[in-house]
Amino acid sequence: MPQNRRDFLRHSSVIAGSAVASSILPSSATGQAAVAARATPIVRRGKPKLTLRYRPYTIELKHVFTIANSSRTTTPVVLTEIEYDGVVGCGEASMPPYLGESHASVLEFLSRVDLSKYDNPFELDTILRDIDAITSGNTAAKASIDIALHDLLGRLMKQPWYNIWGFNAAKTPYTSFTIGIDTADVVRQKTKEAAEFKVLKVKLGRDTDKMMIETIRSVTNTPITADVNQGWRDRAVALDMLFWLKERGVVMVEQPLPKEQVDDLAWLTERSPLPIIGDEGVQRLTDIPHAKGVYHGINIKLMKCTGMREAHKMIVLARSLGLKVMLGCMTETSCAISAASHLSPMVDWADLDGALLIGNDVYDGTKVVDGKVTLLDRPGIGVEKLKK
């Protein structure tokens, strides 16, 4: 079995040191050293192993977060760490209710993961393919492994992932800031608080849609993206609404109809004055070929697609099919947000405000400066633990 590079260098230094000792010690001492060297066996440390650790955590939102079909004030997450040879990478699973995952399901999945059998942490395809094959679904749990491995490898290489992928860190997009469904007074206040952002994202899908848009427009002319979260049902009504939204400075719309209404979505996309982006209707790499003709583009989220590696592949495939690309998030800590941000120079739109919506982040990572995603010159995904 070939030696790894570190053991080789260590062994080489022992040999070199013996040679130097032979040249500078008197003959009697040299002889004693030679006897001692023969009498003392060389102890070689075993190969380092990948070690997985994880713990549940609950993130608390600064405001009640309401979308077309639910409201919440917290989001369960699981924070992961993967250690190799004294270096630790950080990861995260975030589980909003509609994903169908929970603390219990993620912890059960992670308990079935054995990383110690892999000798080379750089074999991402092998490791992540095996993780994906453990069982179907569980995409956030799988993403927590993927993110931690990417962070670990970047730290081992002492490079941020935007460098490893060859991206220009200055070419990150502006991120939208999300305003959930609420009363006019609260929406007005949230809009004022978001003054630094160059794009606002508004949740729609209830009978308050026009109030939401008109309230924001009473405060600012900032461009808006709209996320309906499958809240509309009738394609003709949806088309009328799209024209109304365009007149009010909305620039694109996510998932206007239920994902099952594929024919209606294709009909709407063909006639829409605004780009239609698939979110719930596009989860993983295998969904993308079916998205062409149904949507103008796709929204990629690490928690839906199992992490950074598949997200990168999804962007490449979507581009080859002429689809627009949005990079989104759940409510997440700065760990998962930072991981996604390294892909942001590749996309048309970014919605990476998840960590800005919570009040108990446990990491310091990617920043938003004057509304722009701002990558840090740190290895891996660029996060550091906050001291609590």
ROLUM-502283 format. One record per residue (C-alpha): x, y, z; residue number from 0. Coordinates in nm, 2 decimals, padded with zeros to 4 digits. Layout:
<recs>
+--------+--------+--------+-----+
!      u !      v !      w !   k !
+--------+--------+--------+-----+
!      X !      Y !      Z ! NUM !
...
+--------+--------+--------+-----+
</recs>
This chain:
<recs>
+--------+--------+--------+-----+
!      u !      v !      w !   k !
+--------+--------+--------+-----+
!  00.00 !  00.00 !  00.00 !   0 !
!  00.15 !  00.34 ! -00.10 !   1 !
!  00.23 !  00.58 !  00.18 !   2 !
!  00.03 !  00.90 !  00.20 !   3 !
!  00.23 !  01.22 !  00.15 !   4 !
!  00.25 !  01.32 !  00.51 !   5 !
!  00.38 !  00.98 !  00.63 !   6 !
!  00.63 !  00.98 !  00.34 !   7 !
!  00.76 !  01.33 !  00.44 !   8 !
!  00.78 !  01.23 !  00.80 !   9 !
!  00.97 !  00.91 !  00.72 !  10 !
!  01.20 !  01.09 !  00.49 !  11 !
!  01.29 !  01.34 !  00.76 !  12 !
!  01.38 !  01.06 !  00.99 !  13 !
!  01.61 !  00.91 !  00.73 !  14 !
!  01.76 !  01.25 !  00.66 !  15 !
!  01.81 !  01.32 !  01.03 !  16 !
!  02.00 !  00.99 !  01.07 !  17 !
!  02.23 !  01.07 !  00.78 !  18 !
!  02.31 !  01.41 !  00.93 !  19 !
!  02.38 !  01.25 !  01.27 !  20 !
!  02.62 !  01.01 !  01.11 !  21 !
!  02.82 !  01.30 !  00.96 !  22 !
!  02.85 !  01.51 !  01.28 !  23 !
!  02.87 !  01.26 !  01.57 !  24 !
!  03.20 !  01.09 !  01.67 !  25 !
!  03.23 !  00.74 !  01.56 !  26 !
!  03.15 !  00.59 !  01.91 !  27 !
!  02.84 !  00.81 !  01.93 !  28 !
!  02.75 !  00.72 !  01.58 !  29 !
!  02.77 !  00.35 !  01.67 !  30 !
!  02.55 !  00.40 !  01.98 !  31 !
!  02.30 !  00.59 !  01.77 !  32 !
!  02.29 !  00.31 !  01.51 !  33 !
!  02.23 !  00.05 !  01.78 !  34 !
!  01.96 !  00.26 !  01.93 !  35 !
!  01.80 !  00.31 !  01.59 !  36 !
!  01.80 ! -00.06 !  01.54 !  37 !
!  01.66 ! -00.13 !  01.88 !  38 !
!  01.38 !  00.13 !  01.86 !  39 !
!  01.10 !  00.04 !  01.62 !  40 !
!  00.97 !  00.32 !  01.39 !  41 !
!  00.61 !  00.40 !  01.50 !  42 !
!  00.39 !  00.51 !  01.21 !  43 !
!  00.06 !  00.67 !  01.28 !  44 !
! -00.24 !  00.51 !  01.11 !  45 !
! -00.43 !  00.69 !  00.84 !  46 !
! -00.66 !  00.96 !  00.96 !  47 !
! -01.04 !  00.88 !  00.95 !  48 !
! -01.34 !  01.09 !  00.87 !  49 !
! -01.55 !  01.15 !  01.18 !  50 !
! -01.90 !  01.28 !  01.18 !  51 !
! -02.06 !  01.48 !  01.46 !  52 !
! -02.41 !  01.64 !  01.47 !  53 !
! -02.66 !  01.81 !  01.70 !  54 !
! -03.01 !  01.95 !  01.67 !  55 !
! -03.07 !  02.32 !  01.70 !  56 !
! -03.37 !  02.55 !  01.65 !  57 !
! -03.34 !  02.88 !  01.48 !  58 !
! -03.57 !  03.16 !  01.58 !  59 !
! -03.71 !  03.40 !  01.33 !  60 !
! -03.71 !  03.78 !  01.40 !  61 !
! -04.07 !  03.80 !  01.26 !  62 !
! -04.35 !  03.56 !  01.20 !  63 !
! -04.28 !  03.41 !  00.86 !  64 !
! -04.60 !  03.35 !  00.66 !  65 !
! -04.63 !  03.21 !  00.31 !  66 !
! -04.93 !  03.10 !  00.10 !  67 !
! -05.00 !  02.79 !  00.31 !  68 !
! -04.83 !  02.82 !  00.65 !  69 !
! -04.68 !  03.04 !  00.92 !  70 !
! -04.40 !  02.98 !  01.16 !  71 !
! -04.16 !  03.15 !  01.41 !  72 !
! -03.89 !  02.88 !  01.42 !  73 !
! -03.72 !  02.63 !  01.19 !  74 !
! -03.55 !  02.31 !  01.31 !  75 !
! -03.20 !  02.26 !  01.19 !  76 !
! -02.92 !  02.00 !  01.25 !  77 !
! -02.56 !  02.13 !  01.27 !  78 !
! -02.30 !  01.88 !  01.15 !  79 !
! -01.92 !  01.86 !  01.17 !  80 !
! -01.68 !  01.63 !  00.98 !  81 !
! -01.33 !  01.60 !  01.11 !  82 !
! -01.02 !  01.47 !  00.93 !  83 !
! -00.67 !  01.48 !  01.06 !  84 !
! -00.75 !  01.76 !  01.30 !  85 !
! -00.94 !  01.98 !  01.05 !  86 !
! -01.31 !  02.03 !  01.09 !  87 !
! -01.57 !  02.12 !  00.83 !  88 !
! -01.92 !  02.26 !  00.91 !  89 !
! -02.25 !  02.17 !  00.76 !  90 !
! -02.62 !  02.22 !  00.82 !  91 !
! -02.96 !  02.07 !  00.75 !  92 !
! -03.26 !  02.31 !  00.76 !  93 !
! -03.61 !  02.16 !  00.77 !  94 !
! -03.90 !  02.39 !  00.69 !  95 !
! -04.22 !  02.19 !  00.73 !  96 !
! -04.30 !  02.14 !  00.36 !  97 !
! -03.98 !  01.94 !  00.31 !  98 !
! -04.12 !  01.66 !  00.53 !  99 !
! -03.80 !  01.64 !  00.74 ! 100 !
! -03.76 !  01.69 !  01.11 ! 101 !
! -03.50 !  01.67 !  01.39 ! 102 !
! -03.60 !  01.31 !  01.44 ! 103 !
! -03.57 !  01.21 !  01.07 ! 104 !
! -03.24 !  01.39 !  01.01 ! 105 !
! -03.08 !  01.25 !  01.33 ! 106 !
! -03.20 !  00.90 !  01.23 ! 107 !
! -03.05 !  00.93 !  00.88 ! 108 !
! -02.72 !  01.06 !  01.01 ! 109 !
! -02.70 !  00.78 !  01.26 ! 110 !
! -02.68 !  00.55 !  00.95 ! 111 !
! -02.38 !  00.73 !  00.80 ! 112 !
! -02.04 !  00.57 !  00.84 ! 113 !
! -01.77 !  00.80 !  00.70 ! 114 !
! -01.48 !  00.61 !  00.87 ! 115 !
! -01.47 !  00.36 !  00.58 ! 116 !
! -01.35 !  00.63 !  00.33 ! 117 !
! -00.97 !  00.67 !  00.32 ! 118 !
! -00.97 !  00.98 !  00.09 ! 119 !
! -01.20 !  01.27 !  00.18 ! 120 !
! -01.15 !  01.41 ! -00.17 ! 121 !
! -01.35 !  01.13 ! -00.34 ! 122 !
! -01.67 !  01.34 ! -00.33 ! 123 !
! -01.85 !  01.15 ! -00.61 ! 124 !
! -01.81 !  00.82 ! -00.43 ! 125 !
! -01.89 !  00.94 ! -00.08 ! 126 !
! -02.19 !  01.15 ! -00.18 ! 127 !
! -02.33 !  00.89 ! -00.41 ! 128 !
! -02.31 !  00.64 ! -00.13 ! 129 !
! -02.48 !  00.88 !  00.11 ! 130 !
! -02.76 !  00.95 ! -00.14 ! 131 !
! -02.82 !  00.57 ! -00.18 ! 132 !
! -02.88 !  00.51 !  00.19 ! 133 !
! -03.25 !  00.59 !  00.14 ! 134 !
! -03.47 !  00.81 ! -00.08 ! 135 !
! -03.56 !  01.17 !  00.02 ! 136 !
! -03.38 !  01.31 !  00.33 ! 137 !
! -03.23 !  01.58 !  00.10 ! 138 !
! -03.16 !  01.83 !  00.39 ! 139 !
! -02.99 !  01.56 !  00.59 ! 140 !
! -02.78 !  01.47 !  00.28 ! 141 !
! -02.70 !  01.84 !  00.23 ! 142 !
! -02.56 !  01.86 !  00.58 ! 143 !
! -02.30 !  01.60 !  00.49 ! 144 !
! -02.22 !  01.76 !  00.15 ! 145 !
! -02.17 !  02.11 !  00.30 ! 146 !
! -01.95 !  01.98 !  00.58 ! 147 !
! -01.74 !  01.78 !  00.33 ! 148 !
! -01.69 !  02.08 !  00.10 ! 149 !
! -01.60 !  02.30 !  00.40 ! 150 !
! -01.35 !  02.04 !  00.51 ! 151 !
! -01.18 !  02.00 !  00.17 ! 152 !
! -01.16 !  02.37 !  00.12 ! 153 !
! -00.99 !  02.40 !  00.46 ! 154 !
! -00.75 !  02.12 !  00.38 ! 155 !
! -00.66 !  02.30 !  00.05 ! 156 !
! -00.66 !  02.63 !  00.23 ! 157 !
! -00.88 !  02.78 ! -00.04 ! 158 !
! -01.24 !  02.92 ! -00.05 ! 159 !
! -01.47 !  02.73 ! -00.29 ! 160 !
! -01.52 !  03.02 ! -00.52 ! 161 !
! -01.14 !  02.99 ! -00.59 ! 162 !
! -01.15 !  02.62 ! -00.63 ! 163 !
! -01.44 !  02.65 ! -00.88 ! 164 !
! -01.26 !  02.94 ! -01.06 ! 165 !
! -01.52 !  03.21 ! -01.00 ! 166 !
! -01.46 !  03.58 ! -00.96 ! 167 !
! -01.57 !  03.67 ! -00.61 ! 168 !
! -01.66 !  04.03 ! -00.73 ! 169 !
! -01.92 !  03.89 ! -00.97 ! 170 !
! -02.17 !  03.79 ! -00.70 ! 171 !
! -02.53 !  03.91 ! -00.75 ! 172 !
! -02.75 !  04.13 ! -00.53 ! 173 !
! -02.97 !  03.92 ! -00.30 ! 174 !
! -03.33 !  03.98 ! -00.25 ! 175 !
! -03.48 !  04.04 !  00.09 ! 176 !
! -03.79 !  03.84 !  00.17 ! 177 !
! -04.11 !  04.00 !  00.30 ! 178 !
! -04.36 !  03.75 !  00.42 ! 179 !
! -04.74 !  03.78 !  00.41 ! 180 !
! -04.86 !  04.01 !  00.68 ! 181 !
! -05.08 !  04.31 !  00.76 ! 182 !
! -05.02 !  04.64 !  00.58 ! 183 !
! -04.86 !  04.80 !  00.88 ! 184 !
! -04.61 !  04.52 !  00.93 ! 185 !
! -04.53 !  04.50 !  00.55 ! 186 !
! -04.47 !  04.87 !  00.54 ! 187 !
! -04.23 !  04.85 !  00.84 ! 188 !
! -04.04 !  04.55 !  00.70 ! 189 !
! -04.00 !  04.73 !  00.37 ! 190 !
! -03.85 !  05.03 !  00.54 ! 191 !
! -03.61 !  04.81 !  00.73 ! 192 !
! -03.50 !  04.66 !  00.40 ! 193 !
! -03.39 !  04.99 !  00.25 ! 194 !
! -03.03 !  04.88 !  00.18 ! 195 !
! -03.15 !  04.59 ! -00.05 ! 196 !
! -03.17 !  04.64 ! -00.43 ! 197 !
! -03.43 !  04.37 ! -00.48 ! 198 !
! -03.73 !  04.27 ! -00.26 ! 199 !
! -03.89 !  03.93 ! -00.26 ! 200 !
! -04.26 !  03.93 ! -00.16 ! 201 !
! -04.46 !  03.62 ! -00.06 ! 202 !
! -04.80 !  03.60 ! -00.24 ! 203 !
! -05.07 !  03.33 ! -00.28 ! 204 !
! -05.35 !  03.46 ! -00.06 ! 205 !
! -05.64 !  03.70 ! -00.11 ! 206 !
! -05.41 !  03.98 !  00.01 ! 207 !
! -05.18 !  03.97 ! -00.29 ! 208 !
! -05.26 !  04.32 ! -00.43 ! 209 !
! -05.25 !  04.47 ! -00.09 ! 210 !
! -04.90 !  04.33 ! -00.04 ! 211 !
! -04.77 !  04.48 ! -00.36 ! 212 !
! -04.95 !  04.82 ! -00.32 ! 213 !
! -04.82 !  04.85 !  00.04 ! 214 !
! -04.46 !  04.79 ! -00.07 ! 215 !
! -04.50 !  05.04 ! -00.36 ! 216 !
! -04.63 !  05.30 ! -00.11 ! 217 !
! -04.28 !  05.29 !  00.04 ! 218 !
! -04.03 !  05.21 ! -00.24 ! 219 !
! -03.99 !  05.16 ! -00.61 ! 220 !
! -03.73 !  04.89 ! -00.56 ! 221 !
! -03.77 !  04.60 ! -00.80 ! 222 !
! -03.97 !  04.30 ! -00.67 ! 223 !
! -03.96 !  03.93 ! -00.72 ! 224 !
! -04.28 !  03.74 ! -00.62 ! 225 !
! -04.30 !  03.39 ! -00.48 ! 226 !
! -04.65 !  03.24 ! -00.49 ! 227 !
! -04.56 !  02.91 ! -00.33 ! 228 !
! -04.82 !  02.73 ! -00.55 ! 229 !
! -05.09 !  02.95 ! -00.40 ! 230 !
! -05.28 !  03.03 ! -00.72 ! 231 !
! -05.50 !  02.77 ! -00.89 ! 232 !
! -05.66 !  02.91 ! -01.20 ! 233 !
! -05.43 !  02.97 ! -01.49 ! 234 !
! -05.64 !  03.25 ! -01.65 ! 235 !
! -05.66 !  03.44 ! -01.32 ! 236 !
! -05.29 !  03.38 ! -01.28 ! 237 !
! -05.21 !  03.53 ! -01.62 ! 238 !
! -05.42 !  03.84 ! -01.54 ! 239 !
! -05.23 !  03.87 ! -01.22 ! 240 !
! -04.89 !  03.84 ! -01.39 ! 241 !
! -04.98 !  04.14 ! -01.62 ! 242 !
! -05.09 !  04.34 ! -01.31 ! 243 !
! -04.76 !  04.26 ! -01.14 ! 244 !
! -04.55 !  04.35 ! -01.44 ! 245 !
! -04.71 !  04.70 ! -01.44 ! 246 !
! -04.60 !  04.74 ! -01.08 ! 247 !
! -04.23 !  04.66 ! -01.12 ! 248 !
! -04.23 !  04.29 ! -01.05 ! 249 !
! -03.94 !  04.13 ! -01.24 ! 250 !
! -04.02 !  03.75 ! -01.21 ! 251 !
! -04.25 !  03.51 ! -01.03 ! 252 !
! -04.18 !  03.18 ! -00.86 ! 253 !
! -04.41 !  02.88 ! -00.87 ! 254 !
! -04.74 !  03.05 ! -00.95 ! 255 !
! -04.94 !  02.73 ! -00.97 ! 256 !
! -04.92 !  02.39 ! -00.80 ! 257 !
! -04.64 !  02.18 ! -00.93 ! 258 !
! -04.88 !  01.91 ! -01.03 ! 259 !
! -05.05 !  02.14 ! -01.28 ! 260 !
! -04.78 !  02.09 ! -01.54 ! 261 !
! -05.00 !  02.16 ! -01.85 ! 262 !
! -05.14 !  02.48 ! -01.69 ! 263 !
! -04.78 !  02.59 ! -01.60 ! 264 !
! -04.66 !  02.53 ! -01.95 ! 265 !
! -04.96 !  02.73 ! -02.08 ! 266 !
! -04.89 !  03.01 ! -01.84 ! 267 !
! -04.52 !  03.02 ! -01.91 ! 268 !
! -04.59 !  03.05 ! -02.29 ! 269 !
! -04.80 !  03.36 ! -02.24 ! 270 !
! -04.65 !  03.52 ! -01.93 ! 271 !
! -04.50 !  03.87 ! -01.96 ! 272 !
! -04.27 !  03.78 ! -01.67 ! 273 !
! -04.02 !  03.49 ! -01.63 ! 274 !
! -04.18 !  03.20 ! -01.45 ! 275 !
! -03.94 !  03.01 ! -01.21 ! 276 !
! -03.99 !  02.66 ! -01.09 ! 277 !
! -03.93 !  02.61 ! -00.72 ! 278 !
! -04.14 !  02.33 ! -00.56 ! 279 !
! -04.17 !  02.18 ! -00.91 ! 280 !
! -03.79 !  02.14 ! -00.95 ! 281 !
! -03.60 !  01.96 ! -00.67 ! 282 !
! -03.31 !  01.78 ! -00.81 ! 283 !
! -03.08 !  01.73 ! -01.11 ! 284 !
! -03.32 !  01.47 ! -01.27 ! 285 !
! -03.61 !  01.72 ! -01.27 ! 286 !
! -03.43 !  01.98 ! -01.49 ! 287 !
! -03.49 !  01.82 ! -01.84 ! 288 !
! -03.87 !  01.81 ! -01.75 ! 289 !
! -03.86 !  02.18 ! -01.65 ! 290 !
! -03.78 !  02.30 ! -02.00 ! 291 !
! -04.11 !  02.43 ! -02.16 ! 292 !
! -04.28 !  02.43 ! -01.83 ! 293 !
! -04.08 !  02.71 ! -01.67 ! 294 !
! -03.85 !  02.98 ! -01.79 ! 295 !
! -03.60 !  02.89 ! -01.52 ! 296 !
! -03.54 !  02.71 ! -01.19 ! 297 !
! -03.47 !  02.79 ! -00.83 ! 298 !
! -03.20 !  02.57 ! -00.68 ! 299 !
! -03.18 !  02.53 ! -00.30 ! 300 !
! -02.92 !  02.32 ! -00.13 ! 301 !
! -03.17 !  02.17 !  00.11 ! 302 !
! -03.38 !  02.04 ! -00.19 ! 303 !
! -03.10 !  01.90 ! -00.40 ! 304 !
! -02.86 !  01.75 ! -00.14 ! 305 !
! -02.60 !  02.02 ! -00.14 ! 306 !
! -02.33 !  02.20 ! -00.32 ! 307 !
! -02.21 !  01.93 ! -00.56 ! 308 !
! -02.55 !  01.86 ! -00.71 ! 309 !
! -02.64 !  02.23 ! -00.72 ! 310 !
! -02.33 !  02.30 ! -00.93 ! 311 !
! -02.43 !  02.02 ! -01.17 ! 312 !
! -02.79 !  02.16 ! -01.18 ! 313 !
! -02.66 !  02.51 ! -01.28 ! 314 !
! -02.45 !  02.37 ! -01.56 ! 315 !
! -02.73 !  02.15 ! -01.70 ! 316 !
! -02.99 !  02.43 ! -01.67 ! 317 !
! -02.77 !  02.67 ! -01.86 ! 318 !
! -02.72 !  02.41 ! -02.14 ! 319 !
! -03.10 !  02.39 ! -02.18 ! 320 !
! -03.14 !  02.77 ! -02.19 ! 321 !
! -03.30 !  02.80 ! -01.85 ! 322 !
! -03.26 !  03.09 ! -01.62 ! 323 !
! -03.12 !  03.01 ! -01.27 ! 324 !
! -03.21 !  03.14 ! -00.93 ! 325 !
! -03.02 !  03.04 ! -00.62 ! 326 !
! -03.25 !  03.03 ! -00.31 ! 327 !
! -03.24 !  02.92 !  00.05 ! 328 !
! -03.46 !  02.82 !  00.34 ! 329 !
! -03.44 !  03.00 !  00.68 ! 330 !
! -03.09 !  02.89 !  00.76 ! 331 !
! -02.78 !  02.98 !  00.96 ! 332 !
! -02.48 !  03.15 !  00.80 ! 333 !
! -02.34 !  02.80 !  00.75 ! 334 !
! -02.57 !  02.69 !  00.47 ! 335 !
! -02.61 !  03.04 !  00.33 ! 336 !
! -02.23 !  03.07 !  00.30 ! 337 !
! -02.21 !  02.74 !  00.12 ! 338 !
! -02.47 !  02.84 ! -00.14 ! 339 !
! -02.31 !  03.18 ! -00.18 ! 340 !
! -02.00 !  03.03 ! -00.34 ! 341 !
! -02.22 !  02.93 ! -00.63 ! 342 !
! -02.38 !  03.27 ! -00.67 ! 343 !
! -02.15 !  03.41 ! -00.94 ! 344 !
! -02.31 !  03.15 ! -01.18 ! 345 !
! -02.67 !  03.26 ! -01.14 ! 346 !
! -02.92 !  03.52 ! -01.26 ! 347 !
! -03.09 !  03.59 ! -00.93 ! 348 !
! -03.00 !  03.52 ! -00.57 ! 349 !
! -03.23 !  03.49 ! -00.27 ! 350 !
! -02.97 !  03.43 !  00.01 ! 351 !
! -03.12 !  03.62 !  00.30 ! 352 !
! -03.21 !  03.33 !  00.52 ! 353 !
! -02.96 !  03.40 !  00.79 ! 354 !
! -03.07 !  03.77 !  00.80 ! 355 !
! -03.42 !  03.66 !  00.90 ! 356 !
! -03.31 !  03.48 !  01.22 ! 357 !
! -03.20 !  03.61 !  01.56 ! 358 !
! -02.98 !  03.33 !  01.69 ! 359 !
! -02.72 !  03.26 !  01.43 ! 360 !
! -02.43 !  03.04 !  01.54 ! 361 !
! -02.18 !  03.12 !  01.26 ! 362 !
! -02.01 !  03.42 !  01.10 ! 363 !
! -02.00 !  03.39 !  00.72 ! 364 !
! -02.09 !  03.54 !  00.39 ! 365 !
! -02.20 !  03.91 !  00.43 ! 366 !
! -02.46 !  04.12 !  00.26 ! 367 !
! -02.31 !  04.46 !  00.19 ! 368 !
! -02.54 !  04.72 !  00.04 ! 369 !
! -02.76 !  04.43 ! -00.07 ! 370 !
! -02.48 !  04.25 ! -00.25 ! 371 !
! -02.37 !  03.89 ! -00.16 ! 372 !
! -02.01 !  03.94 ! -00.04 ! 373 !
! -01.78 !  03.64 ! -00.02 ! 374 !
! -01.50 !  03.63 !  00.24 ! 375 !
! -01.14 !  03.53 !  00.19 ! 376 !
! -01.16 !  03.23 !  00.41 ! 377 !
! -01.10 !  02.87 !  00.33 ! 378 !
! -01.38 !  02.62 !  00.27 ! 379 !
! -01.72 !  02.78 !  00.28 ! 380 !
! -01.59 !  03.07 !  00.48 ! 381 !
! -01.76 !  03.03 !  00.82 ! 382 !
! -01.64 !  03.06 !  01.17 ! 383 !
! -01.83 !  02.97 !  01.49 ! 384 !
! -01.96 !  03.25 !  01.69 ! 385 !
! -01.87 !  03.26 !  02.06 ! 386 !
! -02.17 !  03.22 !  02.27 ! 387 !
+--------+--------+--------+-----+
</recs>
